[in-house]
Amino acid sequence: MTRQHDGNRRSASFLVMLLRRGTPALATATTGLTDEIGDPTPVRALQRISRMAGPVDERQRDGLLLRAARYVVLVPLVYRLLVVPVTFASYAVKHGSAGLASVAIVAVCSVALSAFGLFWMMRRAPFRSDLAGRLLLVDLVATLTFELFIGATVSPAVFHDAVGVADKHLLGSVALLTLAVGIPSGIGLAVLSLPVRLLSDLLNHGTFDFEQAASLYPTLFGVLFTAVGALVLLGLGIRLALAYGIRNGRLAERARQHRMLHDTVLQTLEAIALGGPGDSDQRLVEVQRLARAQAIELRQTIETAAAQRAEEGARPLGEKLAALAAEMARDGLRAQLVIAELDNDTLSEVRQIAIRDAVREAMRNTMKHAETDKVVVRVEERNGGIAVITRDHGTGFSPQDRPAGFGISESITARLSEVGGTSLVESSPGSGTRVTLWVPL
């Protein structure tokens, strides 16, 4: 019972956590993703948003998302880095040397803080949240100090324009805290800026100018609204993208499993169903041989898939196709390989595997339908890629009379399209079949 209570306590709405904690809450975006979030079926916008803003597990944090989330705060830092110097230049043009030294000190310190923040965020060293908290505290103190320093050092005649430079830094700081720590911190700084501005007025001309101090609030609320909107759109967008990615990944894995079953188990069952010459005892021996070979292949696929991929990854494309030809020869299809001189490093391993598996399906189609035991496989460079052409002189078929089945559409076409390649099947009755596979380098 205690464990269940703790689990409930740790579960919270993603949207609420995002608004309360800022971008660090993005690290929990990978949890609580249901199939409904990534379901492409059209639903009402509020219903979709409520699904994306659903509960997440606070204890589960994705390190990659946590590191990537920090880059969001670069936006207010860049804003200060660009806007503060422009505002200072405008002040200098308008007022000349009056109060220029004090305003210049604020502008230089603001630019230095923003530049250091950019450098610290972009450095390659591991991100430390405790140090980030100290830097945010230093930035907060500097933001409030700039307002008071301007009030204490410039003349009343130029005060309002001079404090505008510090205000630009303040606006960036409100956005920075909202994104980095959450809405409560951003609102807290916005509220705190009012008494600080009133104190700056008192230091400058001995009175409180409440109307002038409050005039910055529409802009502050605009910055808060923009930062919150960016935070919500970013968080919900990441949740939706993750849900779609997981859904598409499952579909891709399911398609891969279907292809594997089609190219192994289904092929064996079809070979058994087709039968062959000889008496019943010979056919029984052949069925047992096929079943035994298929059982071994399935076991190897299940138990040593990763090891096989690593081993095959060390082979160039030519050796992969040679091994495939030897495999087909054991089943009665003689393949003649014609391979041009290729640079083995130019074709990625993923594309080599796609080519090999598509060629295997084309050769198995020859075994099943072409009524021939010979096929020619030619490999060459063509149009900025690698082309593999399989050619047989079997019975052929009419593409109009024979719609593409799973073998052509999934085991050949889909495999190549997943790696940016194309396939072309050409055939006519009595003239054999040619399958051209192409993948880019």
C-alpha positions in Angstrom: 0.0 0.0 0.0 2.9 2.4 0.8 4.5 1.7 -2.5 1.3 2.5 -4.4 0.8 5.7 -2.5 4.4 6.8 -3.3 3.8 6.0 -7.0 0.7 8.1 -7.0 2.5 10.9 -5.3 5.3 10.8 -7.9 2.8 11.1 -10.8 1.9 14.6 -12.0 0.5 16.4 -15.0 3.1 17.1 -17.6 1.7 20.5 -18.4 1.5 21.5 -14.7 5.1 20.3 -14.1 6.3 22.1 -17.2 4.8 25.4 -16.1 6.0 25.0 -12.5 9.6 23.9 -13.2 10.4 25.1 -16.7 12.5 23.3 -19.3 13.9 20.7 -16.8 10.5 19.1 -16.8 11.0 18.2 -20.5 13.2 15.4 -19.2 10.0 13.5 -18.1 8.4 13.9 -21.5 9.2 10.2 -22.5 7.0 8.8 -19.7 3.3 8.3 -19.7 3.1 8.2 -23.5 -0.1 6.3 -24.5 -1.1 5.0 -27.9 -3.8 7.6 -28.0 -1.3 10.5 -28.2 0.3 9.2 -31.4 -3.0 8.0 -32.9 -3.4 9.9 -36.2 -7.2 9.6 -36.1 -8.6 13.2 -36.1 -9.8 14.3 -32.7 -10.7 17.7 -31.2 -7.8 19.9 -30.4 -8.5 20.2 -26.7 -8.8 16.4 -26.5 -5.4 15.9 -28.2 -3.8 18.6 -25.9 -5.3 17.0 -22.8 -3.7 13.6 -23.8 -0.3 15.3 -24.4 -0.6 17.1 -21.1 -1.4 13.9 -19.2 0.4 12.4 -16.2 4.1 11.6 -16.3 6.5 9.9 -13.8 8.6 12.5 -12.0 11.2 9.9 -11.1 11.9 8.9 -14.7 14.2 11.5 -16.4 15.7 11.2 -19.8 19.3 12.4 -19.8 19.4 13.4 -23.4 16.3 15.5 -23.2 17.6 17.1 -20.0 20.8 18.2 -21.8 18.9 19.3 -24.9 16.4 21.4 -22.8 19.0 23.8 -21.6 19.5 25.2 -25.1 16.0 26.8 -24.9 17.4 29.5 -22.5 19.8 30.6 -25.3 16.9 32.7 -26.8 16.6 35.3 -23.9 20.4 35.4 -23.7 20.7 36.2 -27.4 17.9 38.8 -27.0 19.8 40.6 -24.3 23.0 40.3 -26.2 21.5 42.1 -29.2 18.9 44.5 -27.7 20.9 46.0 -24.9 23.8 47.3 -27.1 21.2 48.8 -29.5 19.3 50.5 -26.7 22.6 51.9 -25.3 23.6 53.2 -28.8 20.2 54.9 -29.1 20.7 56.5 -25.7 24.2 57.7 -26.6 22.9 59.3 -29.8 20.0 61.1 -28.0 21.8 62.3 -24.8 25.5 62.4 -25.7 27.8 62.2 -22.7 25.1 62.9 -20.1 25.1 59.8 -17.8 26.9 57.9 -20.5 29.5 56.3 -18.2 26.9 54.8 -15.9 24.7 53.5 -18.7 27.8 52.1 -20.4 28.8 50.2 -17.3 25.3 48.6 -17.2 25.4 47.8 -20.9 28.9 46.3 -20.7 28.0 44.2 -17.7 24.8 43.0 -19.3 26.6 42.0 -22.5 29.3 40.2 -20.4 26.7 38.3 -18.4 24.8 37.2 -21.5 28.0 36.3 -23.4 29.3 34.2 -20.5 25.9 32.5 -20.2 26.0 31.6 -23.9 29.6 30.3 -23.5 28.7 28.3 -20.4 25.6 26.7 -22.1 27.5 25.8 -25.3 30.6 24.4 -23.6 31.3 20.7 -23.9 31.7 20.1 -20.2 28.8 18.1 -18.4 25.9 20.2 -17.4 25.7 20.9 -13.6 22.3 22.0 -12.3 23.7 23.3 -9.0 26.2 25.6 -10.8 23.4 26.7 -13.2 21.3 27.7 -10.2 24.2 29.9 -8.8 24.6 31.6 -12.2 20.9 32.3 -12.3 21.1 33.8 -8.8 24.1 36.0 -9.9 22.2 37.1 -13.0 19.1 38.0 -10.8 21.1 40.1 -8.4 22.8 41.9 -11.3 19.4 42.6 -12.9 18.1 44.3 -9.8 21.4 46.1 -9.2 21.4 47.6 -12.6 18.0 49.3 -11.9 19.3 50.7 -8.6 22.7 51.7 -10.0 21.1 53.8 -12.8 18.8 55.5 -10.3 21.8 56.4 -8.0 24.2 57.6 -10.7 22.4 59.5 -13.5 20.7 62.8 -13.5 16.9 63.0 -13.3 16.8 64.6 -16.8 18.0 61.4 -18.5 16.8 58.9 -15.9 13.9 57.4 -17.8 15.9 56.8 -21.0 18.9 55.6 -19.0 16.9 53.0 -17.0 15.5 51.8 -20.4 18.9 50.0 -20.9 18.5 48.2 -17.6 14.8 47.4 -18.4 15.9 45.5 -21.6 18.1 43.4 -19.4 15.2 42.9 -17.0 12.9 41.7 -19.8 15.4 39.1 -20.9 15.9 38.0 -17.3 12.1 37.5 -16.8 12.1 35.3 -19.9 15.2 33.5 -18.8 13.8 32.6 -15.4 10.4 31.6 -16.8 12.1 29.1 -19.2 14.8 27.8 -17.0 13.0 27.6 -13.6 9.3 28.0 -14.3 6.5 30.5 -14.3 6.5 31.2 -10.5 10.1 32.5 -10.8 9.3 34.6 -13.8 6.3 36.1 -12.1 8.3 36.6 -8.9 10.9 38.7 -10.7 8.2 40.7 -12.5 6.5 41.5 -9.2 9.8 42.3 -7.5 10.8 44.7 -10.3 8.1 47.2 -9.2 9.4 48.0 -5.7 13.0 48.0 -7.1 12.0 50.5 -9.7 10.2 52.7 -7.1 13.4 52.5 -5.0 15.4 53.5 -8.1 13.1 56.5 -8.5 13.6 57.5 -4.8 17.4 57.3 -5.3 17.3 59.4 -8.4 14.9 62.3 -7.7 13.6 61.7 -4.1 10.0 60.6 -5.0 8.1 57.6 -6.1 6.9 57.7 -9.6 4.4 54.8 -9.5 2.9 55.5 -12.9 6.2 55.4 -14.6 7.3 52.3 -12.7 4.1 50.5 -13.6 4.4 51.4 -17.3 6.8 48.5 -17.9 4.3 45.9 -16.8 2.4 45.5 -20.1 5.7 44.7 -21.7 6.7 42.4 -18.8 3.4 40.5 -19.1 3.9 40.3 -22.9 7.3 38.7 -22.3 5.8 36.3 -19.7 3.0 35.3 -22.1 5.5 34.7 -24.9 7.8 32.6 -22.7 5.0 30.6 -21.4 3.6 30.0 -24.8 7.0 28.9 -26.1 7.4 26.6 -23.2 4.0 25.0 -23.6 4.3 24.6 -27.4 7.8 23.1 -27.0 6.8 20.7 -24.3 3.6 19.5 -26.0 5.3 19.3 -29.3 8.1 17.1 -27.9 5.5 14.8 -26.4 3.6 14.5 -29.6 6.8 13.9 -31.7 7.9 11.2 -29.2 4.5 9.5 -29.4 4.5 9.6 -33.2 8.1 8.3 -33.2 7.3 5.4 -30.9 4.2 4.5 -33.0 6.1 4.7 -36.3 9.0 2.7 -34.7 6.5 0.0 -33.7 5.0 -0.1 -37.2 8.5 -0.3 -38.7 9.5 -3.1 -36.4 6.2 -5.0 -37.2 6.9 -4.6 -40.9 10.4 -5.9 -40.4 9.1 -8.9 -38.6 6.5 -9.5 -41.3 9.3 -9.4 -43.9 11.4 -11.8 -41.9 8.4 -14.2 -41.6 7.7 -13.9 -45.3 11.3 -14.5 -46.4 11.8 -17.5 -44.1 8.8 -19.4 -42.7 6.4 -18.5 -45.4 8.9 -19.4 -48.1 9.5 -22.8 -46.5 5.8 -23.5 -46.2 5.2 -22.6 -49.8 8.1 -24.8 -50.9 6.6 -27.7 -48.9 3.2 -27.0 -50.4 4.5 -27.1 -54.0 5.9 -30.5 -53.4 8.4 -32.1 -55.9 9.2 -35.2 -57.9 9.7 -38.6 -56.3 7.7 -40.9 -54.1 6.2 -40.1 -50.8 9.2 -41.3 -48.8 11.5 -38.9 -50.7 9.1 -36.0 -50.3 8.8 -36.8 -46.6 12.6 -36.6 -46.3 12.6 -33.3 -48.3 9.9 -31.9 -46.0 11.9 -32.9 -42.9 15.0 -31.3 -44.4 13.2 -28.0 -45.1 11.6 -28.0 -41.7 14.9 -28.7 -39.9 16.7 -26.0 -41.9 13.9 -23.5 -41.1 13.9 -24.3 -37.4 17.7 -23.8 -37.3 17.4 -20.5 -39.2 14.6 -19.2 -36.8 16.6 -20.2 -33.8 19.7 -18.3 -35.1 17.5 -15.3 -35.9 16.1 -15.2 -32.4 19.2 -16.0 -30.4 22.0 -14.5 -32.4 20.5 -11.6 -34.4 22.7 -9.0 -32.9 25.9 -11.1 -33.3 25.0 -11.9 -36.9 24.5 -8.2 -37.7 27.8 -7.3 -36.2 29.5 -10.1 -38.2 27.8 -9.2 -41.4 28.6 -5.6 -40.9 32.3 -6.4 -41.4 31.7 -7.9 -44.8 31.6 -5.7 -48.0 28.6 -5.9 -50.3 30.3 -8.3 -52.7 30.9 -10.9 -49.9 27.3 -10.5 -48.7 26.0 -11.3 -52.2 28.5 -14.2 -52.6 27.2 -15.7 -49.3 23.7 -15.2 -50.6 24.5 -17.0 -53.8 25.9 -19.9 -51.8 22.7 -20.0 -49.7 20.6 -20.1 -52.9 22.8 -22.8 -54.4 21.9 -25.1 -51.5 18.3 -24.7 -52.4 18.9 -25.4 -56.1 19.3 -22.0 -57.7 22.6 -21.3 -59.4 23.5 -17.6 -59.3 26.2 -16.0 -61.5 27.7 -12.9 -59.8 29.2 -10.1 -62.0 30.5 -7.4 -59.6 32.3 -4.3 -60.7 35.1 -2.9 -58.6 33.5 -1.0 -55.8 34.7 1.1 -52.9 33.3 -0.8 -50.0 33.4 2.3 -47.7 31.0 4.3 -49.9 27.8 2.3 -49.1 26.5 2.3 -45.6 25.8 -1.0 -43.8 22.1 -0.3 -43.6 21.9 0.1 -47.4 24.0 -3.0 -48.0 21.7 -5.1 -45.8 18.6 -3.7 -47.6 20.1 -4.5 -51.0 21.1 -8.1 -49.9 17.7 -8.9 -48.5 15.9 -7.5 -51.6 18.1 -9.5 -53.8 17.3 -12.6 -51.7 13.6 -12.0 -52.3 14.1 -11.5 -56.0 16.0 -14.8 -56.3 13.4 -16.7 -54.3 10.7 -15.4 -56.6 12.8 -16.8 -59.4 12.9 -20.2 -57.7 9.2 -20.2 -57.1 7.8 -18.8 -60.3 10.3 -18.6 -63.2 10.7 -22.4 -63.8 14.5 -22.0 -64.1 17.5 -22.7 -61.9 19.8 -20.0 -63.2 20.0 -16.3 -62.5 22.6 -13.6 -63.2 23.3 -10.9 -60.5 25.2 -7.9 -61.7 26.5 -5.1 -59.4 27.6 -1.7 -60.8 27.9 2.0 -60.0 25.1 4.0 -61.6 23.7 7.5 -61.3 25.5 8.3 -58.1 24.6 5.1 -56.4 24.9 1.3 -56.5 22.7 -0.7 -58.8 22.1 -4.5 -58.5 20.4 -6.2 -61.4 19.0 -9.8 -61.1 18.1 -11.3 -64.5 16.6 -14.7 -65.3 15.3 -16.2 -68.6 12.4 -18.0 -67.1 8.7 -17.9 -67.9 8.2 -14.3 -66.9 4.8 -12.7 -66.3 2.6 -9.8 -67.2 2.7 -7.1 -64.5 -0.9 -6.0 -65.6 -2.3 -9.5 -65.1 -0.4 -10.2 -61.9 -0.7 -7.5 -59.2 2.3 -7.0 -56.9 2.1 -9.2 -53.8 3.8 -8.9 -50.4 7.1 -10.1 -51.8 7.5 -7.2 -54.3 5.8 -4.4 -52.4 7.2 -5.2 -49.0 10.3 -7.4 -49.2 11.7 -5.5 -52.2 10.1 -2.0 -52.7 9.6 -1.2 -49.0 13.1 -2.3 -48.0 14.7 0.0 -50.5 12.5 3.0 -50.0 13.3 2.9 -46.3 17.0 3.6 -47.2 16.3 6.1 -50.0 16.5 3.5 -52.8 14.3 2.4 -55.7 13.3 -0.8 -57.4 12.1 -1.6 -60.9 10.6 -5.0 -61.9 10.4 -5.7 -65.7 8.9 -8.8 -67.1 6.8 -10.2 -69.9 5.5 -13.7 -70.6 8.3 -15.9 -72.1 11.0 -13.3 -71.8 12.1 -13.8 -68.2 12.3 -11.1 -65.4 14.7 -8.4 -64.6 14.7 -6.7 -61.2 16.8 -3.5 -60.9 17.6 -2.3 -57.3 19.3 1.1 -56.7 20.5 2.8 -53.6 22.3 6.1 -53.3 25.9 6.2 -52.1 
